[in-house]
Amino acid sequence: MPCLVSAQMSMKREGDGILITEGDQKVAFYAKEAPAMNLDKGRANYFHPVYLPDGTVITENAPEDHIHHRGIFWAWHQVLIDGTSIGDQWTLSDFIHDVKSVEFFRLPQGMAMMKTIVHWKSPKYAAGARPFVEEKATVSFFEQRRNYRIIQFRIQLRSQVNGLMLGGSDDSKGYGGFSARIDLPDDVRFSSEGKKVEPHKNAVQAGKYMNVSGSMAKNGHHGGVLIYSANSFDTSTQWILRNKESMQNAVWPGREPVALSKVTPLVLKYAVVLYTGRLNEKRVLKDLQKLEWD
């Protein structure tokens, strides 16, 4: 795959995926294929490493405590057809991400866009020969502004079969959906709408964004990741938070599975803000509210 340039943004094929850069600065790596020596063929379609503006790798992949966690990803435990499980996308059990295409586009104002089409498959459905969900994702990479960068995710899911449902973990936590496995420091702090948020076993109610911060940048300097939900569904202000050895999750749909249509796709809308130093939340939220989603 050739290297394409949009202002200073570029992408190039590297190993099992695609590296996004701005000039000489690494931004993120998209895992297009499972590593050649990895027998788990479902381990694809996620972003790791993801970098802070100072070059610090902020994500983790396959940590010992939860080997199925993988950078920035979206996944669900309950994947059902007519009420029967056909695989677990979260743990990658009986699940295949078949990345059919990746496109890269030049855009004005130092912005770049990557579009992917991914077929969800399972050995428990048509012996893995046919997809049961078609995923179309648009990921927009914005040039660094001051001390932060925005990455925007628009994820479209359309069922290819009748009776398909998605759900989070089948317990009181109900986690599932857009998630980030972040390298957490001992002084990690969670905040939303100017208030500190304490993690709990189950989902916590907060605002439309969650700021995860602490000594995350180089040499123990301050930095963080802000996760923003532009959705309007009931769980758009619910978060599963962990202060060590786990992921952070923007909950959707929760424990109870919901149906996916064969006609009208479900659209999930999120953004991630990567920053070093202190973040001017008011300024960043103005930028986030200006994002276009259609």
C-alpha positions as CSV (number, residue, x, y, z in Angstrom):
1,M,0.0,0.0,0.0
2,P,1.6,3.3,-1.0
3,C,2.2,6.2,1.4
4,L,-0.4,8.9,0.9
5,V,-0.1,12.4,2.2
6,S,-2.8,14.8,3.4
7,A,-0.9,18.0,4.3
8,Q,1.4,16.6,7.0
9,M,-0.7,13.5,7.6
10,S,0.3,10.2,6.0
11,M,-0.3,6.5,6.2
12,K,1.8,3.6,5.1
13,R,1.6,-0.2,5.3
14,E,3.9,-1.5,8.0
15,G,3.9,-5.1,9.2
16,D,0.4,-6.4,10.0
17,G,-1.3,-2.9,9.8
18,I,-1.2,0.7,8.9
19,L,0.8,3.5,10.6
20,I,-0.7,7.0,10.7
21,T,1.8,9.8,11.1
22,E,1.9,13.6,11.1
23,G,5.2,14.6,9.7
24,D,7.8,12.6,11.6
25,Q,5.4,12.1,14.5
26,K,3.6,8.8,15.0
27,V,-0.1,9.1,15.7
28,A,-1.6,5.6,15.7
29,F,-1.3,2.1,14.3
30,Y,-4.3,0.3,12.9
31,A,-4.0,-3.5,13.3
32,K,-5.5,-4.7,10.0
33,E,-4.5,-8.4,10.3
34,A,-3.7,-10.7,13.2
35,P,0.0,-11.2,13.6
36,A,1.3,-14.0,11.4
37,M,2.3,-16.2,14.3
38,N,-0.9,-15.5,16.2
39,L,-3.3,-18.4,16.0
40,D,-6.1,-16.1,17.1
41,K,-7.3,-14.8,13.7
42,G,-9.9,-12.5,15.3
43,R,-7.3,-10.2,16.8
44,A,-7.5,-7.4,14.3
45,N,-9.5,-4.2,13.7
46,Y,-8.1,-2.1,16.6
47,F,-5.7,0.7,17.2
48,H,-2.4,0.1,19.0
49,P,0.0,1.8,19.6
50,V,-1.7,5.1,20.0
51,Y,0.5,8.1,20.9
52,L,0.3,11.2,23.0
53,P,1.6,14.4,21.3
54,D,5.0,14.0,23.0
55,G,5.4,10.5,21.5
56,T,4.4,8.5,24.5
57,V,2.6,5.2,23.8
58,I,-0.6,5.6,25.8
59,T,-2.3,2.3,24.9
60,E,-1.6,-1.3,25.9
61,N,-2.2,-4.5,24.0
62,A,-2.6,-8.1,25.3
63,P,-1.6,-7.3,28.9
64,E,-1.2,-10.3,31.2
65,D,-4.2,-9.4,33.3
66,H,-6.6,-9.3,30.3
67,I,-4.9,-10.7,27.3
68,H,-7.9,-9.9,25.1
69,H,-7.7,-6.2,25.7
70,R,-6.3,-4.4,22.7
71,G,-5.6,-0.6,22.5
72,I,-8.7,1.3,21.3
73,F,-11.3,-1.2,20.3
74,W,-15.1,-1.8,20.2
75,A,-16.5,-5.2,21.1
76,W,-19.3,-7.1,22.8
77,H,-19.5,-10.3,24.8
78,Q,-23.0,-11.2,23.7
79,V,-23.3,-11.8,19.9
80,L,-26.5,-13.7,19.3
81,I,-28.5,-15.1,16.4
82,D,-32.1,-16.1,17.5
83,G,-30.9,-16.1,21.1
84,T,-28.0,-18.4,20.6
85,S,-24.4,-17.2,21.1
86,I,-22.2,-17.5,17.9
87,G,-19.1,-16.0,19.5
88,D,-17.6,-13.6,22.0
89,Q,-16.2,-10.5,20.3
90,W,-14.8,-9.2,23.5
91,T,-12.6,-12.2,24.3
92,L,-12.2,-13.1,20.6
93,S,-13.6,-16.6,21.3
94,D,-15.1,-18.0,18.0
95,F,-14.8,-14.6,16.4
96,I,-13.1,-13.4,13.2
97,H,-12.6,-9.8,12.1
98,D,-12.2,-10.0,8.3
99,V,-10.9,-6.5,7.2
100,K,-12.1,-6.3,3.6
101,S,-10.8,-2.8,2.7
102,V,-9.0,0.2,4.1
103,E,-9.1,3.6,2.3
104,F,-7.2,6.8,3.1
105,F,-8.4,10.3,2.0
106,R,-6.8,13.7,1.7
107,L,-8.8,16.4,3.4
108,P,-8.2,20.1,3.9
109,Q,-7.0,21.8,7.1
110,G,-4.4,19.1,7.9
111,M,-6.9,16.4,8.4
112,A,-6.9,12.8,7.2
113,M,-9.6,10.1,7.1
114,M,-9.5,6.3,7.1
115,K,-12.4,4.2,6.0
116,T,-12.6,0.5,6.7
117,I,-15.1,-2.3,5.9
118,V,-14.9,-5.2,8.3
119,H,-16.9,-8.4,8.1
120,W,-17.8,-10.1,11.4
121,K,-17.5,-13.9,11.1
122,S,-17.6,-17.0,13.3
123,P,-16.9,-20.7,12.9
124,K,-20.3,-21.1,14.6
125,Y,-22.0,-19.4,11.7
126,A,-21.7,-20.8,8.2
127,A,-18.4,-22.3,9.3
128,G,-16.9,-18.8,9.1
129,A,-17.6,-18.5,5.3
130,R,-20.2,-15.7,5.5
131,P,-20.4,-12.6,7.5
132,F,-23.3,-11.9,10.0
133,V,-22.4,-8.2,10.5
134,E,-20.9,-5.6,8.1
135,E,-19.0,-2.9,9.9
136,K,-18.1,0.4,8.2
137,A,-15.9,2.7,10.2
138,T,-14.7,6.2,9.4
139,V,-11.8,7.3,11.6
140,S,-10.7,11.0,11.2
141,F,-7.3,12.2,12.4
142,F,-7.0,15.9,13.1
143,E,-3.7,17.7,13.1
144,Q,-2.2,18.5,16.5
145,R,-3.5,21.7,18.0
146,R,-1.6,23.3,20.9
147,N,-1.0,20.3,23.2
148,Y,-3.7,17.9,22.0
149,R,-5.0,15.9,19.0
150,I,-8.5,14.6,18.2
151,I,-9.3,11.3,16.6
152,Q,-12.9,10.8,15.6
153,F,-14.7,7.5,15.3
154,R,-17.9,6.8,13.4
155,I,-18.8,3.1,13.5
156,Q,-21.7,1.8,11.5
157,L,-23.0,-1.7,12.1
158,R,-25.6,-3.5,9.8
159,S,-26.7,-7.1,10.3
160,Q,-26.5,-9.5,7.4
161,V,-28.9,-12.0,9.0
162,N,-32.3,-12.0,10.8
163,G,-32.4,-12.2,14.5
164,L,-29.0,-10.8,15.4
165,M,-28.5,-9.0,18.7
166,L,-25.6,-7.4,20.5
167,G,-25.2,-7.1,24.3
168,G,-22.6,-6.2,26.9
169,S,-21.4,-8.6,29.6
170,D,-24.3,-10.6,31.0
171,D,-23.8,-9.4,34.6
172,S,-24.4,-6.3,36.7
173,K,-21.5,-4.5,35.0
174,G,-22.9,-4.8,31.5
175,Y,-19.7,-3.5,29.9
176,G,-19.2,-3.5,26.1
177,G,-18.8,-1.2,23.2
178,F,-16.2,1.5,22.6
179,S,-13.2,0.9,24.9
180,A,-9.6,2.0,25.5
181,R,-6.9,0.0,27.3
182,I,-4.8,2.9,28.6
183,D,-1.4,2.6,30.4
184,L,-2.5,3.9,33.8
185,P,-0.2,5.6,36.3
186,D,-0.6,5.3,40.0
187,D,-2.0,8.8,40.2
188,V,-4.7,8.3,37.6
189,R,-7.7,10.6,38.0
190,F,-11.1,10.5,36.3
191,S,-13.2,13.6,35.8
192,S,-16.3,14.7,33.8
193,E,-17.9,18.1,33.6
194,G,-15.5,19.6,36.1
195,K,-16.1,17.0,38.7
196,K,-14.0,14.1,39.9
197,V,-15.5,10.7,39.2
198,E,-14.7,7.6,41.3
199,P,-14.6,4.2,39.7
200,H,-17.0,1.5,40.9
201,K,-17.6,-2.1,40.1
202,N,-20.6,-1.2,37.9
203,A,-21.2,1.6,35.5
204,V,-21.0,5.2,36.9
205,Q,-23.2,8.0,35.7
206,A,-21.3,11.1,34.5
207,G,-21.3,13.5,31.6
208,K,-20.9,12.9,27.8
209,Y,-17.2,12.6,28.2
210,M,-14.6,11.1,30.6
211,N,-11.2,12.6,31.1
212,V,-8.6,10.1,32.2
213,S,-5.4,11.9,33.4
214,G,-2.3,11.6,35.4
215,S,1.5,11.2,35.0
216,M,1.1,9.7,31.6
217,A,3.5,11.8,29.5
218,K,7.3,11.5,29.2
219,N,9.4,11.7,32.4
220,G,6.3,11.5,34.6
221,H,4.7,14.7,33.2
222,H,1.0,15.3,33.1
223,G,-1.1,14.0,30.2
224,G,-4.2,12.1,29.4
225,V,-7.0,10.8,27.2
226,L,-10.4,12.2,27.0
227,I,-13.2,10.0,25.6
228,Y,-16.2,11.7,24.2
229,S,-19.6,10.3,23.3
230,A,-21.7,12.1,20.7
231,N,-24.5,9.6,21.0
232,S,-28.0,10.2,22.3
233,F,-29.0,6.7,23.5
234,D,-29.8,6.0,27.2
235,T,-26.3,4.7,28.2
236,S,-24.4,7.6,26.5
237,T,-23.4,9.0,30.0
238,Q,-22.6,5.6,31.6
239,W,-19.0,4.6,32.0
240,I,-17.1,1.5,33.3
241,L,-14.0,2.9,34.9
242,R,-11.0,1.1,36.3
243,N,-7.9,2.6,38.1
244,K,-5.6,-0.3,37.3
245,E,-5.1,-3.3,35.1
246,S,-8.2,-2.9,33.0
247,M,-9.9,-0.9,30.2
248,Q,-12.2,2.2,30.2
249,N,-15.5,1.6,28.5
250,A,-18.3,3.9,27.2
251,V,-21.2,1.6,27.9
252,W,-23.5,0.5,25.0
253,P,-26.1,-1.1,25.1
254,G,-25.5,-2.6,28.6
255,R,-26.4,-6.0,29.8
256,E,-29.7,-6.4,27.8
257,P,-29.0,-7.3,24.1
258,V,-30.5,-5.1,21.4
259,A,-31.3,-6.1,17.8
260,L,-29.3,-5.0,14.8
261,S,-31.2,-4.2,11.6
262,K,-30.5,-5.6,8.2
263,V,-31.8,-2.3,6.6
264,T,-31.0,0.6,8.9
265,P,-27.5,0.5,10.3
266,L,-26.7,1.4,13.9
267,V,-24.3,4.3,14.1
268,L,-21.9,4.8,17.1
269,K,-20.1,8.1,17.5
270,Y,-17.1,8.7,19.6
271,A,-13.9,10.8,19.8
272,V,-10.7,10.6,21.7
273,V,-8.5,13.5,22.7
274,L,-4.9,12.7,23.3
275,Y,-3.0,15.4,25.2
276,T,0.2,16.3,27.2
277,G,0.3,18.9,29.9
278,R,-2.9,20.4,31.2
279,L,-6.0,20.3,29.0
280,N,-8.3,23.3,28.4
281,E,-11.5,21.3,28.5
282,K,-13.7,24.3,27.6
283,R,-11.7,24.9,24.4
284,V,-11.5,21.2,23.5
285,L,-15.3,20.7,24.1
286,K,-16.0,23.5,21.6
287,D,-13.9,21.6,19.0
288,L,-15.7,18.4,19.8
289,Q,-19.1,19.9,19.5
290,K,-18.2,21.2,16.0
291,L,-17.4,17.7,14.7
292,E,-19.5,16.6,11.7
293,W,-21.0,13.1,12.0
294,D,-23.0,12.6,8.8
